[in-house]
Amino acid sequence: MMRNHEDRSWPATNVPRGSTVVVLRTAKLGWLAGAERRVRARPTAVREEFALAGQAVGTEPLRPALDPEGLVFGTADDRARARLLTVLAEVLPAGLLENEIERLYRYGDDAQRRGVLRALELLPVSVVRLGLELVADGLSSDDPQLIAAAMGPFAAEHLDQEQWRQGVMACLLAGVTLSAVSRLVPRTDGELLRMADALARELRATGGEIGPDLRTLLGMTVVLALVPPRSPDGRR
């Protein structure tokens, strides 16, 4: 069972047909289509294709004007790797799929690990257990790109409230914009605001800077008072 997801299309261009940009974009899409065919024919080919994705399609952010670092919407290679994993999910049974995804994450570089994390929302429920382990690993890193990727829609749906709060705090400490946190407002609760307030107090005491994201979170106290209390499982 595949999960519904937002269509984050390739950025549109207004350049003439035949221009260098159009030729490059067509070549990138051609590589991806070929890589998908190769994975369908031989699932273990995903190991080579996953590693080649950055070189083949580029590493540019999908929405550079809104998200110049690719922390919120991801990058071209993130999207390509997600496509490869959705194909892999169509051709492998649950057990083999889980093993292959774990292999790609454990033996991949940071870009490949990020690609796995961003693809989790698109994969079958059979990989949820593994996905939770990989999200925890991403959040424990000091890489802002991995932390941002770990706090996407998969985390919003599957992390329990305590784990999710810790993920938000990891974003704040790593300087990751909270725009990268899926469902931030609906999942925010009083305990998260207390943790944010404690962080702000600590920063003030040590002369640290309180960034705009932390200020925004602190300002949600009034908003939280207007919504119903949260149940123990973290849902409204």
Sequence and secondary structure as in RCSB ss.txt:
>XXXX:A:sequence
MMRNHEDRSWPATNVPRGSTVVVLRTAKLGWLAGAERRVRARPTAVREEFALAGQAVGTEPLRPALDPEGLVFGT
ADDRARARLLTVLAEVLPAGLLENEIERLYRYGDDAQRRGVLRALELLPVSVVRLGLELVADGLSSDDPQLIAAA
MGPFAAEHLDQEQWRQGVMACLLAGVTLSAVSRLVPRTDGELLRMADALARELRATGGEIGPDLRTLLGMTVVLA
LVPPRSPDGRR
>XXXX:A:secstr
                TTSHHHHHHHHHHHHHHHHHHHHHH GGGHHHHHHHHHHHH   BSSTTT TTSSSS B
HHHHHHHHHHHHHHHHS HHHHHHHHHHHHHHS HHHHHHHHHHGGGS GGGHHHHHHHHHHHHTSS HHHHHHH
TSHHHHHHS HHHHHHHHHHHHHHT  GGGSTTHHHH  HHHHHHHHHHHHHHHHHT    HHHHHHHTTHHHHT
TS    TTS  
